[in-house]
Amino acid sequence: IEHYAAVLHANAGNGDWLVMARHPTSRYAYVGDVLELTVRNDSAGNGVHPYHLHGFSMQPVRMVDNATGDTLYEFDYDEFVDTVDVYGGQSFVFRARVDDRPKFCDITPTSPPDPGPVLGTCSEDPCGGVVGRWLFHCHIVNHGALGMIGEVTILAKPLEITCPSNIAQDNDPGECGAVVTFEATASGGCGVATIEYDPPSGSFFPVGTTTVTATATDESGETAQCTFDVTVEDVEPPVITSSAVAISTFWSPSHSMINVGLSATATDNCPTPVTFSVAVYGDEDDELD
């Protein structure tokens, strides 16, 4: 593939293929993807090349004429294969699902001149066994060695976290705040992600606006964060607990201001000073003279 055959065909029997750099023709996909891929055979005449993909079953979709783009054959039944002959002047369209799978063993080579590959005890891998580099090539051995070979690299999806929308909530009865619960969601990453909140869900949030930070951590230690606001509004008015006057009736009218000894107390759900305002009303018509 574009003169990179020598780069891939380099296993000297000592495991050095595991430390080979990726090349420009490498293809990439994520765990969980469903891929629709096309293999094009531009060979003249009747040159047939059996295409083989490592690690994944192929579900054939159709054969296409390269010159016209017409569908030559539609696979209208479910079949899963690992090698398909692609004839000259034709393209093979297939689908493959990138399912994760257990990791049964771990190859741990060192660079030459040490012998290899060396089979070692499997290490715990939260991303499973599908993450890595998988070959595809012509199944005629010398064709692959001469250049009809490439690789697809499977990656874990980046860890992402989605916070809820900003939350607005009334205060709890008799409280200067409210208990607020919420939940963020995480996707991608390796293994099961845990989510922590600062402040935690179910905490008591005071009246006003508090910013919550949610942090997701997957089993490989990768993290992702998002933030949202929790606003608690005080909708509970103060309560007047007592009110009295020392002089409730006075006579005779003198048109003078008299201290009637007004006193009052009040409570509020929020511990802030309660202010009073007093309005004085008369129940008689204004005098004209």
C-alpha positions in Angstrom: 0.0 0.0 0.0 1.7 3.1 -1.3 5.2 1.6 -0.9 4.9 1.0 2.9 5.0 -2.8 2.6 8.6 -2.9 3.8 7.6 -1.0 6.9 5.0 -3.6 7.9 6.8 -6.7 6.6 9.5 -6.5 9.2 9.0 -9.3 11.7 12.4 -10.8 12.2 11.0 -13.3 14.8 12.0 -11.3 17.8 8.8 -9.3 18.4 10.0 -6.1 16.8 6.7 -5.8 14.9 5.1 -4.7 18.2 7.3 -1.6 18.4 6.9 -0.6 14.8 5.8 2.9 14.2 2.4 3.4 12.6 2.5 4.5 9.0 0.5 6.9 6.9 -1.8 4.2 5.5 -3.0 3.1 8.9 -6.7 3.2 9.4 -8.4 4.0 12.8 -11.7 3.1 14.5 -13.2 3.1 18.0 -14.4 0.3 20.1 -18.1 -0.2 19.5 -18.1 1.2 16.0 -19.8 -0.4 13.1 -17.7 0.1 10.0 -18.6 -0.1 6.3 -15.4 -0.5 4.3 -14.6 -0.9 0.6 -11.7 -3.0 -0.8 -10.9 -1.9 -4.4 -9.1 -4.2 -6.8 -7.6 -2.2 -9.7 -5.8 -5.1 -11.2 -6.2 -5.5 -15.0 -7.7 -8.6 -16.4 -8.7 -11.4 -14.1 -6.3 -10.7 -11.3 -8.0 -12.0 -8.2 -6.9 -11.1 -4.7 -8.4 -12.9 -1.6 -8.9 -10.1 1.0 -8.4 -11.1 4.7 -9.0 -9.0 7.8 -7.5 -10.0 11.2 -9.6 -10.0 14.3 -13.1 -9.4 12.9 -15.7 -11.2 10.9 -16.8 -9.5 7.7 -20.4 -9.2 6.7 -20.5 -8.9 2.9 -22.8 -6.2 1.5 -22.2 -5.9 -2.3 -19.8 -6.2 -5.2 -19.4 -3.0 -7.3 -18.1 -2.5 -10.8 -15.2 0.0 -10.6 -15.8 1.5 -14.0 -19.5 2.2 -13.7 -20.1 2.2 -10.0 -23.0 -0.3 -10.7 -23.8 -3.0 -8.1 -22.9 -6.3 -9.6 -24.1 -8.4 -6.7 -26.0 -7.7 -3.5 -25.6 -10.0 -0.5 -29.2 -10.2 0.7 -28.5 -12.7 3.4 -26.6 -12.7 6.7 -23.2 -14.3 6.4 -19.9 -13.7 8.2 -16.6 -14.6 6.6 -12.9 -14.0 7.1 -11.7 -14.0 3.5 -13.3 -12.9 0.2 -12.0 -13.0 -3.4 -12.1 -9.6 -5.0 -11.9 -9.8 -8.8 -10.0 -7.4 -11.0 -12.0 -4.2 -11.8 -14.3 -4.8 -8.8 -14.8 -3.5 -5.3 -15.9 -5.4 -2.3 -18.1 -3.6 0.3 -18.5 -5.1 3.7 -19.3 -4.3 7.3 -17.5 -5.1 10.5 -18.5 -4.5 14.1 -15.7 -3.6 16.5 -16.8 -5.6 19.5 -14.6 -5.8 22.5 -13.4 -9.1 23.7 -11.4 -10.6 26.6 -7.6 -10.3 26.6 -6.3 -13.9 26.9 -2.6 -13.2 26.8 0.0 -10.5 26.6 3.0 -10.5 24.3 5.9 -8.7 26.0 8.9 -8.6 23.7 12.0 -6.6 23.9 13.9 -5.2 21.0 16.6 -7.2 19.2 18.9 -9.1 20.0 16.7 -10.6 22.7 14.6 -13.6 21.5 10.9 -13.2 21.1 8.1 -12.8 21.0 7.8 -13.7 24.7 4.5 -14.9 26.1 3.7 -13.3 29.5 1.0 -13.4 32.0 -2.0 -11.4 30.9 -2.3 -8.0 32.6 -5.6 -6.5 33.6 -6.7 -4.3 30.7 -9.9 -2.3 31.3 -10.2 -1.7 27.6 -10.4 -5.4 26.8 -8.6 -7.2 24.0 -9.8 -5.4 20.9 -7.7 -2.3 21.4 -4.6 -2.5 19.3 -3.3 -3.0 15.8 -5.0 -5.5 13.4 -3.6 -6.5 9.9 -5.5 -6.7 6.7 -3.8 -8.1 3.6 -4.1 -10.3 0.5 -4.2 -13.9 1.6 -1.7 -14.9 -1.1 1.4 -14.8 1.1 3.8 -13.3 -1.4 1.3 -10.6 -2.4 1.1 -9.5 1.2 4.9 -9.5 1.5 5.2 -7.4 -1.6 2.9 -4.7 -0.4 -0.8 -5.8 -0.3 -0.9 -5.3 3.5 -2.1 -2.7 5.9 -3.4 -2.2 9.4 -6.5 -0.9 11.3 -5.8 0.5 14.8 -8.7 0.2 17.3 -8.8 2.9 19.9 -10.9 3.3 23.0 -13.4 6.1 22.6 -12.4 9.2 24.6 -14.0 9.5 28.0 -16.8 12.1 27.9 -19.1 13.4 30.6 -22.4 15.2 30.2 -23.7 17.3 33.0 -27.4 18.0 33.6 -28.8 21.4 32.7 -28.6 24.2 35.2 -31.0 23.5 38.1 -33.3 26.1 39.7 -35.2 25.0 42.9 -37.2 26.6 45.7 -36.0 26.5 49.2 -37.2 23.6 51.5 -39.9 24.7 54.0 -38.3 26.5 56.9 -34.8 26.2 55.5 -32.5 28.8 54.0 -31.6 26.4 51.1 -32.7 23.0 49.8 -31.4 19.5 49.3 -30.8 19.0 45.6 -30.1 15.8 43.8 -28.7 15.4 40.2 -26.9 13.0 37.9 -24.4 13.3 35.1 -23.7 10.6 32.5 -20.4 9.3 31.2 -19.5 7.4 28.0 -16.4 6.1 26.3 -13.2 5.5 28.1 -12.0 2.1 29.4 -14.2 0.0 31.6 -16.9 1.5 33.9 -16.5 5.1 34.7 -17.3 6.5 38.2 -18.6 10.0 38.7 -17.9 12.3 41.7 -19.5 15.6 42.4 -18.3 18.7 44.2 -20.5 19.4 46.1 -22.1 15.9 46.1 -25.6 15.1 44.9 -28.0 15.1 47.8 -26.2 17.9 49.6 -27.8 20.9 51.2 -27.4 23.9 48.9 -27.8 27.4 50.4 -30.0 30.1 48.9 -28.2 31.6 45.9 -26.1 30.0 43.1 -23.6 27.2 43.6 -21.4 25.8 40.8 -21.1 22.0 40.8 -18.1 20.2 39.2 -18.6 16.6 38.0 -15.6 14.5 37.4 -15.7 11.1 35.6 -12.8 8.6 36.0 -12.5 5.4 34.0 -10.7 2.3 35.0 -7.5 3.4 33.2 -7.4 6.6 35.2 -8.5 8.9 32.4 -10.7 11.8 33.6 -13.3 14.2 32.2 -15.0 17.1 33.8 -18.1 19.3 33.3 -19.8 22.0 35.4 -23.4 23.2 36.0 -25.1 25.7 38.4 -27.6 25.0 41.2 -29.7 28.0 42.1 -31.9 27.9 45.2 -34.5 30.7 45.5 -35.9 31.8 48.8 -39.7 31.9 48.3 -40.7 31.7 51.9 -41.7 35.1 53.4 -40.9 36.1 57.0 -43.4 35.3 59.8 -44.5 38.0 62.3 -44.5 36.1 65.6 -45.9 38.9 67.9 -47.1 42.5 67.8 -48.6 44.8 70.4 -49.1 48.4 71.5 -48.9 49.8 75.0 -51.7 52.3 74.3 -54.5 50.9 72.2 -57.0 53.7 72.7 -56.4 57.4 73.4 -58.8 60.4 73.8 -59.4 63.1 73.2 -58.0 63.9 69.7 -55.2 66.4 69.9 -53.7 66.3 66.4 -50.4 65.4 68.0 -48.2 62.4 67.4 -48.3 60.0 70.3 -46.0 57.1 71.1 -48.3 54.1 71.4 -45.5 51.8 72.4 -45.6 49.6 69.2 -43.5 46.4 69.5 -43.2 43.4 67.1 -41.0 40.4 66.4 -40.6 38.2 63.3 -38.7 35.2 62.1 -37.4 34.2 58.7 -36.0 30.9 57.3 -32.8 32.7 56.3 -30.7 34.1 59.2 -30.7 37.7 57.9 -32.0 40.7 59.9 -35.7 41.2 59.4 -36.6 44.9 58.8 -40.0 46.3 59.7 -42.0 49.1 58.1 -45.0 50.7 59.8 -47.9 52.4 58.0 -50.4 54.5 60.0 -54.0 54.8 58.7 -57.0 56.7 59.9 -60.6 55.5 59.7 -62.1 59.0 59.6 -62.5 61.4 56.7 -60.0 64.2 56.5 -61.1 67.4 58.3 -61.5 70.4 56.0 -61.1 73.2 58.6 
